[in-house]
């Protein structure tokens, strides 16, 4: 085995497209866009593509779960 054939760990993206964020959360694409527009999740536009922070999606999910637990 040569040094160049070592297996690399898969990369977990920090930013998700709207479609990926939709799949990640189970919400519709439209719902993810509305979360961004309402500033409930962090993200930014890179050209025409809207990228959403995975961390902000996790925080949003945690907030919603905490609301339901009360």
Secondary structure, 3 states (H helix, E strand, C coil): CCHHHCCCCCCCCCEEEHHHHHHHHCCCHHHHHHHHHCCCCCEEEECCEEEEEHHHHHHHHHHHHHHHHC
